[in-house]
Amino acid sequence: MKRSSPEIDNDLKGVFFENAYSPFVILNRYMDFVDVNQAAVTTIGIAKENFIGKNILDIFPYLEGTERYNSYKDVMKTGISTGFDELMFKGENAEIRFMSRAFKIGDYLGITTLDVTNVINTIEKLKTAQTSLKEVNENLQRKNKELEDFSYVAAHDLRAPLTNLKSLLQMVLNSDPTSNDFVPIVDKMKVVTKVMCDKIRALNEVIAIKSNFSEDKEEMVFSEVMSKIKLSNSKEIIDGRTIIKEDFSSCPTINYNPVQLQSILQNLMSNALKYRHPKRKLSIKITTKEIDGKLTLTFKDNGLGFEQDLADKIFRLFKRMHTHVEGLGIGLYIIHSVINRNGGDINVNSKVNKGTEFVIQFK
């Protein structure tokens, strides 16, 4: 069988080099371009005659001093080929991500590349989709946990008045309507019924907020929102001889749902007024500023306060730190739910008879 001549082999190699789908270039030991194929010319957007004889740093000056440039020199010295993954080239018409391999060809350096833009873009889309699915899953888990807690607390807190009502009803059935014991039993039934109705009404309010959670947002001015809240609580503010200091100068506005923002600030104000210290004027300080790139609102009062050890329980449904004033313990639960649903965070610091500070980080 007759073997092909070296000339034919070289011609075949030349054809392959010129028509290869991927860019190929050949450089001498001075890192000057000796040859480039048509794919390289098309990709980089420079005419072939403007390549030949030019140094690689003339075409790609950003390579100077880089690990990649030094590796090319090492390949020329050692003959050991090397590769690079996920390189970036920004041309006039496109941004290309590619893999590159450098190898020695006689006294020259050959560099071939493979465009992996579509592959990497697909991987990134899959990663984004995976992240989104993870977020959805975590959100569902959080909601399920929240629903479980809500159901448990609702059932637990309604069970007690229902049991009491059942016992009192049995006492009524067993008693003589004309006896002196009948009236006190009925009075107790009224109290228990009111407690149960109040809790059912509170649960309906919480369910309504959770069911109608809106993501519609608009630019809100803190000082304007606080003016409305102070007006609606003017009697309690005057009765408590309340001193309110506001400083919204660092962050005067926020992009938030109007109803939700008002609910947060209204519940904080209501709590401060309700649990003020009886032996001193109520002082409230409200500030906003940016901390770690997040808008942070601080709401501080000098009221009754509570043990800091109980801080992790204060946001639970129907949880109350003080029972000497009327309340159901849903205000802070609502605040916590709204802030968390919006991706924010709320923390509380408190000392008995010193006061309480709420710190809200908005997303």
Contacts in CASP RR format, 6 or more apart in sequence:
PFRMAT RR
TARGET T0000
AUTHOR 0000-0000-0000
METHOD contacts of the structure
MODEL  1
MKRSSPEIDNDLKGVFFENAYSPFVILNRYMDFVDVNQAAVTTIGIAKEN
FIGKNILDIFPYLEGTERYNSYKDVMKTGISTGFDELMFKGENAEIRFMS
RAFKIGDYLGITTLDVTNVINTIEKLKTAQTSLKEVNENLQRKNKELEDF
SYVAAHDLRAPLTNLKSLLQMVLNSDPTSNDFVPIVDKMKVVTKVMCDKI
RALNEVIAIKSNFSEDKEEMVFSEVMSKIKLSNSKEIIDGRTIIKEDFSS
CPTINYNPVQLQSILQNLMSNALKYRHPKRKLSIKITTKEIDGKLTLTFK
DNGLGFEQDLADKIFRLFKRMHTHVEGLGIGLYIIHSVINRNGGDINVNS
KVNKGTEFVIQFK
4 12 0 8 1.000
17 24 0 8 1.000
17 35 0 8 1.000
17 37 0 8 1.000
18 37 0 8 1.000
18 38 0 8 1.000
19 37 0 8 1.000
19 38 0 8 1.000
20 37 0 8 1.000
20 39 0 8 1.000
20 112 0 8 1.000
21 39 0 8 1.000
22 39 0 8 1.000
22 112 0 8 1.000
22 113 0 8 1.000
22 114 0 8 1.000
22 115 0 8 1.000
23 36 0 8 1.000
23 37 0 8 1.000
23 39 0 8 1.000
23 40 0 8 1.000
23 43 0 8 1.000
23 44 0 8 1.000
23 112 0 8 1.000
23 113 0 8 1.000
24 36 0 8 1.000
24 37 0 8 1.000
24 39 0 8 1.000
24 40 0 8 1.000
24 110 0 8 1.000
24 111 0 8 1.000
24 112 0 8 1.000
24 113 0 8 1.000
25 33 0 8 1.000
25 35 0 8 1.000
25 36 0 8 1.000
25 37 0 8 1.000
25 40 0 8 1.000
25 51 0 8 1.000
25 110 0 8 1.000
25 111 0 8 1.000
26 33 0 8 1.000
26 34 0 8 1.000
26 35 0 8 1.000
26 36 0 8 1.000
26 105 0 8 1.000
26 108 0 8 1.000
26 109 0 8 1.000
26 110 0 8 1.000
26 111 0 8 1.000
27 33 0 8 1.000
27 34 0 8 1.000
27 56 0 8 1.000
27 72 0 8 1.000
27 108 0 8 1.000
27 109 0 8 1.000
27 110 0 8 1.000
27 111 0 8 1.000
28 34 0 8 1.000
28 107 0 8 1.000
28 108 0 8 1.000
28 109 0 8 1.000
29 76 0 8 1.000
29 107 0 8 1.000
29 108 0 8 1.000
29 109 0 8 1.000
30 55 0 8 1.000
31 55 0 8 1.000
31 56 0 8 1.000
31 57 0 8 1.000
31 72 0 8 1.000
31 73 0 8 1.000
31 109 0 8 1.000
32 53 0 8 1.000
32 54 0 8 1.000
32 55 0 8 1.000
32 56 0 8 1.000
33 51 0 8 1.000
33 52 0 8 1.000
33 53 0 8 1.000
33 54 0 8 1.000
33 55 0 8 1.000
33 56 0 8 1.000
33 59 0 8 1.000
34 52 0 8 1.000
34 53 0 8 1.000
34 108 0 8 1.000
35 52 0 8 1.000
36 48 0 8 1.000
36 51 0 8 1.000
36 52 0 8 1.000
38 48 0 8 1.000
40 51 0 8 1.000
41 47 0 8 1.000
41 48 0 8 1.000
41 51 0 8 1.000
43 89 0 8 1.000
43 96 0 8 1.000
43 113 0 8 1.000
43 115 0 8 1.000
44 59 0 8 1.000
44 89 0 8 1.000
44 91 0 8 1.000
45 91 0 8 1.000
45 92 0 8 1.000
45 93 0 8 1.000
46 59 0 8 1.000
51 59 0 8 1.000
56 63 0 8 1.000
56 69 0 8 1.000
56 72 0 8 1.000
57 63 0 8 1.000
57 64 0 8 1.000
57 69 0 8 1.000
63 69 0 8 1.000
68 84 0 8 1.000
68 87 0 8 1.000
68 100 0 8 1.000
71 82 0 8 1.000
71 83 0 8 1.000
71 84 0 8 1.000
71 102 0 8 1.000
72 102 0 8 1.000
72 109 0 8 1.000
72 111 0 8 1.000
74 80 0 8 1.000
74 82 0 8 1.000
75 81 0 8 1.000
75 82 0 8 1.000
75 102 0 8 1.000
75 103 0 8 1.000
75 104 0 8 1.000
75 109 0 8 1.000
76 104 0 8 1.000
76 109 0 8 1.000
79 103 0 8 1.000
79 104 0 8 1.000
81 101 0 8 1.000
81 102 0 8 1.000
81 103 0 8 1.000
81 104 0 8 1.000
82 101 0 8 1.000
82 102 0 8 1.000
83 99 0 8 1.000
83 100 0 8 1.000
83 101 0 8 1.000
83 102 0 8 1.000
84 99 0 8 1.000
84 100 0 8 1.000
84 101 0 8 1.000
85 99 0 8 1.000
86 97 0 8 1.000
86 99 0 8 1.000
86 116 0 8 1.000
86 120 0 8 1.000
87 97 0 8 1.000
87 98 0 8 1.000
87 99 0 8 1.000
87 100 0 8 1.000
87 113 0 8 1.000
88 95 0 8 1.000
88 96 0 8 1.000
88 97 0 8 1.000
89 95 0 8 1.000
89 96 0 8 1.000
89 97 0 8 1.000
89 98 0 8 1.000
90 96 0 8 1.000
94 117 0 8 1.000
95 117 0 8 1.000
96 115 0 8 1.000
96 117 0 8 1.000
97 115 0 8 1.000
97 116 0 8 1.000
97 117 0 8 1.000
97 120 0 8 1.000
98 113 0 8 1.000
98 114 0 8 1.000
98 115 0 8 1.000
98 116 0 8 1.000
98 117 0 8 1.000
99 113 0 8 1.000
99 114 0 8 1.000
99 116 0 8 1.000
100 111 0 8 1.000
100 112 0 8 1.000
100 113 0 8 1.000
100 114 0 8 1.000
101 111 0 8 1.000
101 112 0 8 1.000
101 113 0 8 1.000
102 109 0 8 1.000
102 110 0 8 1.000
102 111 0 8 1.000
103 109 0 8 1.000
103 110 0 8 1.000
103 112 0 8 1.000
104 110 0 8 1.000
142 340 0 8 1.000
146 337 0 8 1.000
149 316 0 8 1.000
149 317 0 8 1.000
150 206 0 8 1.000
150 317 0 8 1.000
153 316 0 8 1.000
153 317 0 8 1.000
153 318 0 8 1.000
154 203 0 8 1.000
154 317 0 8 1.000
157 199 0 8 1.000
157 317 0 8 1.000
157 318 0 8 1.000
158 196 0 8 1.000
158 199 0 8 1.000
158 200 0 8 1.000
161 192 0 8 1.000
161 193 0 8 1.000
161 195 0 8 1.000
161 196 0 8 1.000
161 199 0 8 1.000
162 196 0 8 1.000
164 188 0 8 1.000
164 192 0 8 1.000
165 189 0 8 1.000
165 192 0 8 1.000
165 193 0 8 1.000
165 196 0 8 1.000
168 185 0 8 1.000
168 188 0 8 1.000
168 189 0 8 1.000
168 192 0 8 1.000
169 189 0 8 1.000
171 185 0 8 1.000
172 182 0 8 1.000
172 185 0 8 1.000
172 186 0 8 1.000
172 189 0 8 1.000
175 181 0 8 1.000
175 182 0 8 1.000
175 185 0 8 1.000
176 182 0 8 1.000
198 328 0 8 1.000
199 318 0 8 1.000
199 328 0 8 1.000
202 318 0 8 1.000
202 328 0 8 1.000
202 329 0 8 1.000
202 330 0 8 1.000
205 330 0 8 1.000
205 334 0 8 1.000
206 317 0 8 1.000
206 330 0 8 1.000
206 333 0 8 1.000
206 334 0 8 1.000
206 337 0 8 1.000
209 263 0 8 1.000
209 334 0 8 1.000
209 337 0 8 1.000
209 338 0 8 1.000
210 337 0 8 1.000
213 338 0 8 1.000
213 341 0 8 1.000
214 257 0 8 1.000
214 259 0 8 1.000
214 260 0 8 1.000
215 257 0 8 1.000
216 257 0 8 1.000
217 255 0 8 1.000
217 256 0 8 1.000
217 257 0 8 1.000
218 255 0 8 1.000
218 256 0 8 1.000
218 257 0 8 1.000
218 258 0 8 1.000
219 253 0 8 1.000
219 254 0 8 1.000
219 255 0 8 1.000
220 253 0 8 1.000
220 254 0 8 1.000
220 255 0 8 1.000
220 256 0 8 1.000
220 258 0 8 1.000
220 261 0 8 1.000
221 252 0 8 1.000
221 253 0 8 1.000
222 246 0 8 1.000
222 248 0 8 1.000
222 251 0 8 1.000
222 252 0 8 1.000
222 253 0 8 1.000
222 254 0 8 1.000
222 286 0 8 1.000
222 288 0 8 1.000
222 297 0 8 1.000
223 246 0 8 1.000
223 248 0 8 1.000
223 252 0 8 1.000
225 258 0 8 1.000
225 261 0 8 1.000
225 262 0 8 1.000
225 265 0 8 1.000
226 246 0 8 1.000
226 265 0 8 1.000
226 286 0 8 1.000
228 262 0 8 1.000
229 262 0 8 1.000
229 265 0 8 1.000
229 266 0 8 1.000
229 269 0 8 1.000
230 237 0 8 1.000
230 244 0 8 1.000
230 269 0 8 1.000
232 266 0 8 1.000
233 266 0 8 1.000
233 269 0 8 1.000
233 270 0 8 1.000
233 273 0 8 1.000
236 242 0 8 1.000
236 273 0 8 1.000
237 244 0 8 1.000
237 273 0 8 1.000
240 273 0 8 1.000
240 276 0 8 1.000
240 281 0 8 1.000
240 282 0 8 1.000
241 281 0 8 1.000
241 282 0 8 1.000
242 273 0 8 1.000
242 276 0 8 1.000
242 281 0 8 1.000
242 282 0 8 1.000
242 283 0 8 1.000
242 284 0 8 1.000
243 281 0 8 1.000
243 282 0 8 1.000
243 283 0 8 1.000
243 284 0 8 1.000
244 284 0 8 1.000
244 285 0 8 1.000
244 286 0 8 1.000
245 283 0 8 1.000
245 284 0 8 1.000
245 285 0 8 1.000
245 286 0 8 1.000
246 285 0 8 1.000
246 286 0 8 1.000
246 287 0 8 1.000
247 285 0 8 1.000
247 286 0 8 1.000
247 287 0 8 1.000
247 288 0 8 1.000
248 286 0 8 1.000
248 287 0 8 1.000
248 288 0 8 1.000
250 287 0 8 1.000
250 288 0 8 1.000
250 289 0 8 1.000
250 290 0 8 1.000
251 288 0 8 1.000
251 289 0 8 1.000
251 290 0 8 1.000
251 295 0 8 1.000
251 296 0 8 1.000
252 288 0 8 1.000
254 261 0 8 1.000
254 288 0 8 1.000
254 295 0 8 1.000
254 362 0 8 1.000
256 342 0 8 1.000
256 362 0 8 1.000
257 342 0 8 1.000
260 338 0 8 1.000
260 342 0 8 1.000
263 334 0 8 1.000
263 335 0 8 1.000
263 338 0 8 1.000
264 335 0 8 1.000
264 338 0 8 1.000
264 339 0 8 1.000
264 360 0 8 1.000
265 299 0 8 1.000
267 331 0 8 1.000
267 332 0 8 1.000
267 334 0 8 1.000
267 335 0 8 1.000
268 299 0 8 1.000
268 335 0 8 1.000
268 358 0 8 1.000
269 284 0 8 1.000
270 331 0 8 1.000
271 331 0 8 1.000
271 332 0 8 1.000
271 356 0 8 1.000
272 282 0 8 1.000
272 284 0 8 1.000
272 299 0 8 1.000
272 301 0 8 1.000
272 303 0 8 1.000
272 356 0 8 1.000
273 282 0 8 1.000
274 325 0 8 1.000
274 327 0 8 1.000
275 303 0 8 1.000
275 304 0 8 1.000
275 305 0 8 1.000
275 321 0 8 1.000
275 322 0 8 1.000
275 325 0 8 1.000
275 356 0 8 1.000
276 282 0 8 1.000
276 301 0 8 1.000
276 303 0 8 1.000
276 304 0 8 1.000
277 302 0 8 1.000
277 303 0 8 1.000
277 304 0 8 1.000
277 353 0 8 1.000
277 355 0 8 1.000
280 302 0 8 1.000
282 301 0 8 1.000
282 302 0 8 1.000
282 303 0 8 1.000
283 301 0 8 1.000
283 302 0 8 1.000
284 299 0 8 1.000
284 300 0 8 1.000
284 301 0 8 1.000
285 298 0 8 1.000
285 299 0 8 1.000
285 300 0 8 1.000
285 301 0 8 1.000
286 297 0 8 1.000
286 298 0 8 1.000
286 299 0 8 1.000
286 300 0 8 1.000
287 297 0 8 1.000
287 298 0 8 1.000
288 295 0 8 1.000
288 296 0 8 1.000
288 297 0 8 1.000
288 298 0 8 1.000
289 295 0 8 1.000
289 296 0 8 1.000
290 296 0 8 1.000
291 361 0 8 1.000
294 361 0 8 1.000
294 362 0 8 1.000
294 363 0 8 1.000
295 361 0 8 1.000
295 362 0 8 1.000
296 359 0 8 1.000
296 360 0 8 1.000
296 361 0 8 1.000
296 362 0 8 1.000
297 359 0 8 1.000
297 360 0 8 1.000
297 362 0 8 1.000
298 357 0 8 1.000
298 358 0 8 1.000
298 359 0 8 1.000
298 360 0 8 1.000
299 357 0 8 1.000
299 358 0 8 1.000
299 360 0 8 1.000
300 355 0 8 1.000
300 356 0 8 1.000
300 357 0 8 1.000
300 358 0 8 1.000
301 355 0 8 1.000
301 356 0 8 1.000
301 357 0 8 1.000
302 354 0 8 1.000
302 355 0 8 1.000
303 353 0 8 1.000
303 354 0 8 1.000
303 355 0 8 1.000
303 356 0 8 1.000
304 321 0 8 1.000
304 322 0 8 1.000
304 352 0 8 1.000
304 353 0 8 1.000
304 355 0 8 1.000
305 321 0 8 1.000
305 350 0 8 1.000
305 351 0 8 1.000
305 352 0 8 1.000
305 353 0 8 1.000
305 354 0 8 1.000
305 355 0 8 1.000
305 356 0 8 1.000
306 314 0 8 1.000
306 321 0 8 1.000
306 322 0 8 1.000
306 350 0 8 1.000
306 352 0 8 1.000
306 356 0 8 1.000
307 350 0 8 1.000
307 352 0 8 1.000
308 349 0 8 1.000
308 350 0 8 1.000
308 351 0 8 1.000
310 321 0 8 1.000
311 347 0 8 1.000
311 348 0 8 1.000
311 349 0 8 1.000
311 350 0 8 1.000
313 319 0 8 1.000
314 321 0 8 1.000
314 332 0 8 1.000
314 348 0 8 1.000
315 332 0 8 1.000
315 333 0 8 1.000
315 335 0 8 1.000
315 336 0 8 1.000
315 346 0 8 1.000
316 333 0 8 1.000
317 329 0 8 1.000
317 330 0 8 1.000
317 333 0 8 1.000
318 328 0 8 1.000
318 329 0 8 1.000
318 330 0 8 1.000
318 333 0 8 1.000
319 329 0 8 1.000
319 332 0 8 1.000
319 333 0 8 1.000
320 327 0 8 1.000
320 328 0 8 1.000
320 329 0 8 1.000
335 346 0 8 1.000
336 346 0 8 1.000
339 345 0 8 1.000
339 346 0 8 1.000
339 360 0 8 1.000
339 362 0 8 1.000
340 346 0 8 1.000
342 362 0 8 1.000
342 363 0 8 1.000
343 363 0 8 1.000
344 360 0 8 1.000
344 361 0 8 1.000
344 362 0 8 1.000
344 363 0 8 1.000
345 360 0 8 1.000
345 361 0 8 1.000
346 358 0 8 1.000
346 359 0 8 1.000
346 360 0 8 1.000
346 361 0 8 1.000
347 358 0 8 1.000
347 359 0 8 1.000
348 356 0 8 1.000
348 357 0 8 1.000
348 358 0 8 1.000
348 359 0 8 1.000
349 356 0 8 1.000
349 357 0 8 1.000
349 359 0 8 1.000
350 356 0 8 1.000
350 357 0 8 1.000
END
